[in-house]
Amino acid sequence: MKYRAEITTQLKEGMLDPEGDTIQRALMHLGYDVSGVHTAKKLLIELEADSADDATKMLDEMCQKLLANPVIHNYSIKIQ
């Protein structure tokens, strides 16, 4: 069966986010009063699996091995 998944990765609390800091400064220069900007990456993946549980297990393995660094990133998996 074919599944579509959305994986979101973002830095864990306390990790430096230079991209987020740069965006926040740029928004402030444009006159927007923002108290924090945190960046995240969203990946859309289509895959074949026997069940939603199997798809989730495969996606979790992908995140652990390649898509996220578990030391510095949190990630979430959403099967659509």
N, CA, C and O atoms as a GROMACS GRO file, in nm:
protein
  320
    1MET      N    1   0.084  -0.117   0.000
    1MET     CA    2   0.000   0.000   0.000
    1MET      C    3   0.089   0.124   0.000
    1MET      O    4   0.196   0.125   0.061
    2LYS      N    5   0.046   0.228  -0.068
    2LYS     CA    6   0.123   0.350  -0.079
    2LYS      C    7   0.081   0.447   0.032
    2LYS      O    8  -0.037   0.468   0.057
    3TYR      N    9   0.182   0.506   0.099
    3TYR     CA   10   0.158   0.603   0.205
    3TYR      C   11   0.231   0.733   0.175
    3TYR      O   12   0.337   0.734   0.113
    4ARG      N   13   0.170   0.841   0.220
    4ARG     CA   14   0.234   0.972   0.214
    4ARG      C   15   0.262   1.016   0.357
    4ARG      O   16   0.178   1.001   0.446
    5ALA      N   17   0.379   1.069   0.377
    5ALA     CA   18   0.416   1.112   0.511
    5ALA      C   19   0.475   1.251   0.508
    5ALA      O   20   0.535   1.294   0.410
    6GLU      N   21   0.456   1.319   0.619
    6GLU     CA   22   0.515   1.451   0.638
    6GLU      C   23   0.606   1.440   0.761
    6GLU      O   24   0.561   1.408   0.870
    7ILE      N   25   0.733   1.468   0.740
    7ILE     CA   26   0.831   1.465   0.848
    7ILE      C   27   0.876   1.608   0.873
    7ILE      O   28   0.917   1.678   0.780
    8THR      N   29   0.869   1.651   0.997
    8THR     CA   30   0.915   1.784   1.034
    8THR      C   31   1.031   1.769   1.131
    8THR      O   32   1.020   1.700   1.232
    9THR      N   33   1.143   1.834   1.099
    9THR     CA   34   1.258   1.835   1.188
    9THR      C   35   1.284   1.977   1.233
    9THR      O   36   1.270   2.072   1.156
   10GLN      N   37   1.323   1.991   1.360
   10GLN     CA   38   1.363   2.122   1.410
   10GLN      C   39   1.464   2.102   1.521
   10GLN      O   40   1.473   1.995   1.581
   11LEU      N   41   1.539   2.208   1.547
   11LEU     CA   42   1.641   2.200   1.650
   11LEU      C   43   1.578   2.187   1.788
   11LEU      O   44   1.473   2.245   1.815
   12LYS      N   45   1.643   2.111   1.875
   12LYS     CA   46   1.596   2.096   2.012
   12LYS      C   47   1.610   2.228   2.087
   12LYS      O   48   1.689   2.315   2.050
   13GLU      N   49   1.531   2.240   2.194
   13GLU     CA   50   1.538   2.357   2.280
   13GLU      C   51   1.681   2.377   2.328
   13GLU      O   52   1.747   2.282   2.370
   14GLY      N   53   1.729   2.500   2.323
   14GLY     CA   54   1.862   2.532   2.370
   14GLY      C   55   1.970   2.525   2.263
   14GLY      O   56   2.082   2.571   2.286
   15MET      N   57   1.939   2.469   2.146
   15MET     CA   58   2.038   2.463   2.038
   15MET      C   59   2.040   2.597   1.966
   15MET      O   60   1.936   2.661   1.950
   16LEU      N   61   2.157   2.639   1.922
   16LEU     CA   62   2.168   2.764   1.848
   16LEU      C   63   2.100   2.749   1.713
   16LEU      O   64   2.115   2.646   1.646
   17ASP      N   65   2.026   2.851   1.674
   17ASP     CA   66   1.954   2.852   1.546
   17ASP      C   67   1.991   2.980   1.472
   17ASP      O   68   1.913   3.075   1.471
   18PRO      N   69   2.110   2.983   1.408
   18PRO     CA   70   2.153   3.106   1.342
   18PRO      C   71   2.059   3.152   1.231
   18PRO      O   72   2.042   3.272   1.210
   19GLU      N   73   1.998   3.058   1.161
   19GLU     CA   74   1.903   3.096   1.055
   19GLU      C   75   1.780   3.164   1.117
   19GLU      O   76   1.734   3.266   1.066
   20GLY      N   77   1.729   3.110   1.225
   20GLY     CA   78   1.616   3.171   1.294
   20GLY      C   79   1.651   3.309   1.348
   20GLY      O   80   1.571   3.402   1.340
   21ASP      N   81   1.772   3.322   1.405
   21ASP     CA   82   1.817   3.452   1.457
   21ASP      C   83   1.826   3.556   1.346
   21ASP      O   84   1.787   3.671   1.365
   22THR      N   85   1.878   3.516   1.230
   22THR     CA   86   1.891   3.608   1.117
   22THR      C   87   1.754   3.652   1.068
   22THR      O   88   1.733   3.770   1.040
   23ILE      N   89   1.660   3.559   1.059
   23ILE     CA   90   1.524   3.593   1.016
   23ILE      C   91   1.459   3.687   1.117
   23ILE      O   92   1.391   3.782   1.079
   24GLN      N   93   1.478   3.660   1.245
   24GLN     CA   94   1.420   3.745   1.348
   24GLN      C   95   1.474   3.888   1.338
   24GLN      O   96   1.397   3.984   1.345
   25ARG      N   97   1.606   3.903   1.322
   25ARG     CA   98   1.664   4.037   1.307
   25ARG      C   99   1.610   4.108   1.184
   25ARG      O  100   1.580   4.227   1.188
   26ALA      N  101   1.597   4.034   1.072
   26ALA     CA  102   1.546   4.096   0.949
   26ALA      C  103   1.401   4.141   0.968
   26ALA      O  104   1.364   4.249   0.923
   27LEU      N  105   1.320   4.061   1.034
   27LEU     CA  106   1.181   4.100   1.060
   27LEU      C  107   1.174   4.223   1.149
   27LEU      O  108   1.090   4.310   1.129
   28MET      N  109   1.263   4.229   1.248
   28MET     CA  110   1.265   4.345   1.337
   28MET      C  111   1.305   4.471   1.260
   28MET      O  112   1.252   4.579   1.286
   29HIS      N  113   1.401   4.458   1.166
   29HIS     CA  114   1.441   4.572   1.083
   29HIS      C  115   1.327   4.618   0.993
   29HIS      O  116   1.320   4.734   0.954
   30LEU      N  117   1.238   4.526   0.960
   30LEU     CA  118   1.121   4.561   0.879
   30LEU      C  119   1.006   4.617   0.963
   30LEU      O  120   0.901   4.652   0.910
   31GLY      N  121   1.027   4.626   1.094
   31GLY     CA  122   0.927   4.684   1.181
   31GLY      C  123   0.836   4.588   1.251
   31GLY      O  124   0.740   4.630   1.316
   32TYR      N  125   0.862   4.458   1.241
   32TYR     CA  126   0.779   4.358   1.308
   32TYR      C  127   0.840   4.325   1.444
   32TYR      O  128   0.960   4.299   1.454
   33ASP      N  129   0.758   4.328   1.548
   33ASP     CA  130   0.805   4.298   1.683
   33ASP      C  131   0.784   4.149   1.710
   33ASP      O  132   0.678   4.108   1.756
   34VAL      N  133   0.888   4.070   1.683
   34VAL     CA  134   0.879   3.926   1.705
   34VAL      C  135   0.972   3.888   1.819
   34VAL      O  136   1.083   3.941   1.830
   35SER      N  137   0.927   3.797   1.903
   35SER     CA  138   1.007   3.761   2.019
   35SER      C  139   1.092   3.636   1.996
   35SER      O  140   1.178   3.604   2.078
   36GLY      N  141   1.070   3.566   1.888
   36GLY     CA  142   1.150   3.448   1.860
   36GLY      C  143   1.111   3.384   1.729
   36GLY      O  144   0.993   3.377   1.694
   37VAL      N  145   1.210   3.338   1.657
   37VAL     CA  146   1.188   3.266   1.531
   37VAL      C  147   1.269   3.138   1.538
   37VAL      O  148   1.389   3.140   1.566
   38HIS      N  149   1.204   3.026   1.512
   38HIS     CA  150   1.271   2.897   1.511
   38HIS      C  151   1.244   2.832   1.376
   38HIS      O  152   1.130   2.823   1.332
   39THR      N  153   1.350   2.786   1.312
   39THR     CA  154   1.336   2.726   1.180
   39THR      C  155   1.308   2.577   1.193
   39THR      O  156   1.345   2.513   1.291
   40ALA      N  157   1.244   2.524   1.091
   40ALA     CA  158   1.214   2.381   1.083
   40ALA      C  159   1.220   2.340   0.936
   40ALA      O  160   1.209   2.424   0.846
   41LYS      N  161   1.237   2.212   0.914
   41LYS     CA  162   1.238   2.159   0.778
   41LYS      C  163   1.126   2.058   0.766
   41LYS      O  164   1.108   1.973   0.853
   42LYS      N  165   1.049   2.066   0.658
   42LYS     CA  166   0.941   1.973   0.633
   42LYS      C  167   0.976   1.890   0.509
   42LYS      O  168   1.012   1.945   0.405
   43LEU      N  169   0.965   1.759   0.522
   43LEU     CA  170   0.990   1.667   0.412
   43LEU      C  171   0.863   1.591   0.382
   43LEU      O  172   0.795   1.544   0.474
   44LEU      N  173   0.830   1.578   0.255
   44LEU     CA  174   0.715   1.499   0.212
   44LEU      C  175   0.768   1.375   0.143
   44LEU      O  176   0.843   1.385   0.046
   45ILE      N  177   0.730   1.260   0.193
   45ILE     CA  178   0.782   1.134   0.142
   45ILE      C  179   0.667   1.041   0.107
   45ILE      O  180   0.571   1.028   0.184
   46GLU      N  181   0.676   0.976  -0.008
   46GLU     CA  182   0.583   0.871  -0.047
   46GLU      C  183   0.658   0.740  -0.041
   46GLU      O  184   0.770   0.730  -0.089
   47LEU      N  185   0.594   0.638   0.018
   47LEU     CA  186   0.660   0.509   0.029
   47LEU      C  187   0.558   0.396   0.027
   47LEU      O  188   0.439   0.417   0.053
   48GLU      N  189   0.607   0.278  -0.004
   48GLU     CA  190   0.526   0.157  -0.004
   48GLU      C  191   0.550   0.083   0.127
   48GLU      O  192   0.665   0.067   0.170
   49ALA      N  193   0.442   0.037   0.190
   49ALA     CA  194   0.452  -0.041   0.313
   49ALA      C  195   0.327  -0.127   0.326
   49ALA      O  196   0.224  -0.098   0.266
   50ASP      N  197   0.337  -0.233   0.406
   50ASP     CA  198   0.224  -0.323   0.426
   50ASP      C  199   0.115  -0.262   0.514
   50ASP      O  200  -0.003  -0.293   0.499
   51SER      N  201   0.156  -0.173   0.606
   51SER     CA  202   0.059  -0.111   0.697
   51SER      C  203   0.111   0.026   0.739
   51SER      O  204   0.227   0.060   0.716
   52ALA      N  205   0.023   0.103   0.802
   52ALA     CA  206   0.064   0.235   0.853
   52ALA      C  207   0.171   0.220   0.960
   52ALA      O  208   0.262   0.302   0.969
   53ASP      N  209   0.161   0.116   1.042
   53ASP     CA  210   0.263   0.091   1.145
   53ASP      C  211   0.399   0.062   1.082
   53ASP      O  212   0.501   0.113   1.128
   54ASP      N  213   0.399  -0.020   0.977
   54ASP     CA  214   0.525  -0.050   0.907
   54ASP      C  215   0.582   0.077   0.843
   54ASP      O  216   0.703   0.099   0.846
   55ALA      N  217   0.496   0.159   0.786
   55ALA     CA  218   0.541   0.285   0.724
   55ALA      C  219   0.603   0.375   0.831
   55ALA      O  220   0.708   0.436   0.808
   56THR      N  221   0.539   0.384   0.946
   56THR     CA  222   0.591   0.468   1.054
   56THR      C  223   0.726   0.417   1.101
   56THR      O  224   0.816   0.497   1.127
   57LYS      N  225   0.740   0.286   1.114
   57LYS     CA  226   0.869   0.228   1.156
   57LYS      C  227   0.978   0.259   1.054
   57LYS      O  228   1.090   0.294   1.092
   58MET      N  229   0.946   0.247   0.926
   58MET     CA  230   1.045   0.276   0.822
   58MET      C  231   1.084   0.423   0.825
   58MET      O  232   1.202   0.456   0.813
   59LEU      N  233   0.986   0.511   0.841
   59LEU     CA  234   1.013   0.654   0.844
   59LEU      C  235   1.096   0.691   0.966
   59LEU      O  236   1.184   0.777   0.958
   60ASP      N  237   1.069   0.627   1.079
   60ASP     CA  238   1.148   0.652   1.199
   60ASP      C  239   1.293   0.611   1.177
   60ASP      O  240   1.385   0.681   1.219
   61GLU      N  241   1.313   0.497   1.113
   61GLU     CA  242   1.449   0.453   1.080
   61GLU      C  243   1.518   0.554   0.989
   61GLU      O  244   1.636   0.584   1.007
   62MET      N  245   1.445   0.605   0.889
   62MET     CA  246   1.502   0.705   0.798
   62MET      C  247   1.548   0.828   0.875
   62MET      O  248   1.656   0.883   0.850
   63CYS      N  249   1.465   0.871   0.969
   63CYS     CA  250   1.500   0.988   1.049
   63CYS      C  251   1.623   0.961   1.134
   63CYS      O  252   1.713   1.044   1.142
   64GLN      N  253   1.627   0.845   1.198
   64GLN     CA  254   1.739   0.810   1.285
   64GLN      C  255   1.870   0.798   1.206
   64GLN      O  256   1.977   0.834   1.257
   65LYS      N  257   1.862   0.746   1.083
   65LYS     CA  258   1.983   0.720   1.005
   65LYS      C  259   2.030   0.837   0.919
   65LYS      O  260   2.149   0.852   0.895
   66LEU      N  261   1.935   0.921   0.872
   66LEU     CA  262   1.975   1.021   0.773
   66LEU      C  263   1.906   1.156   0.788
   66LEU      O  264   1.973   1.259   0.782
   67LEU      N  265   1.776   1.158   0.806
   67LEU     CA  266   1.700   1.282   0.792
   67LEU      C  267   1.713   1.377   0.910
   67LEU      O  268   1.694   1.498   0.893
   68ALA      N  269   1.745   1.326   1.027
   68ALA     CA  270   1.760   1.410   1.146
   68ALA      C  271   1.881   1.362   1.225
   68ALA      O  272   1.918   1.244   1.218
   69ASN      N  273   1.939   1.452   1.299
   69ASN     CA  274   2.044   1.415   1.393
   69ASN      C  275   1.978   1.410   1.530
   69ASN      O  276   1.951   1.516   1.588
   70PRO      N  277   1.952   1.292   1.584
   70PRO     CA  278   1.878   1.280   1.710
   70PRO      C  279   1.943   1.353   1.828
   70PRO      O  280   1.876   1.378   1.928
   71VAL      N  281   2.070   1.386   1.818
   71VAL     CA  282   2.138   1.458   1.925
   71VAL      C  283   2.090   1.603   1.930
   71VAL      O  284   2.075   1.658   2.038
   72ILE      N  285   2.067   1.664   1.814
   72ILE     CA  286   2.031   1.807   1.812
   72ILE      C  287   1.892   1.836   1.758
   72ILE      O  288   1.843   1.948   1.772
   73HIS      N  289   1.826   1.738   1.696
   73HIS     CA  290   1.695   1.760   1.636
   73HIS      C  291   1.583   1.682   1.704
   73HIS      O  292   1.604   1.570   1.752
   74ASN      N  293   1.468   1.742   1.707
   74ASN     CA  294   1.342   1.671   1.733
   74ASN      C  295   1.277   1.650   1.597
   74ASN      O  296   1.296   1.731   1.506
   75TYR      N  297   1.202   1.544   1.583
   75TYR     CA  298   1.129   1.525   1.458
   75TYR      C  299   0.994   1.464   1.486
   75TYR      O  300   0.973   1.396   1.587
   76SER      N  301   0.903   1.492   1.395
   76SER     CA  302   0.770   1.432   1.406
   76SER      C  303   0.734   1.371   1.272
   76SER      O  304   0.775   1.419   1.166
   77ILE      N  305   0.656   1.264   1.279
   77ILE     CA  306   0.612   1.191   1.160
   77ILE      C  307   0.461   1.192   1.157
   77ILE      O  308   0.396   1.158   1.255
   78LYS      N  309   0.407   1.233   1.044
   78LYS     CA  310   0.261   1.236   1.027
   78LYS      C  311   0.226   1.163   0.898
   78LYS      O  312   0.263   1.206   0.789
   79ILE      N  313   0.155   1.052   0.912
   79ILE     CA  314   0.110   0.976   0.795
   79ILE      C  315  -0.020   1.039   0.745
   79ILE      O  316  -0.112   1.064   0.822
   80GLN      N  317  -0.026   1.065   0.615
   80GLN     CA  318  -0.144   1.128   0.557
   80GLN      C  319  -0.229   1.026   0.486
   80GLN      O  320  -0.333   1.061   0.430
   0.00000   0.00000   0.00000
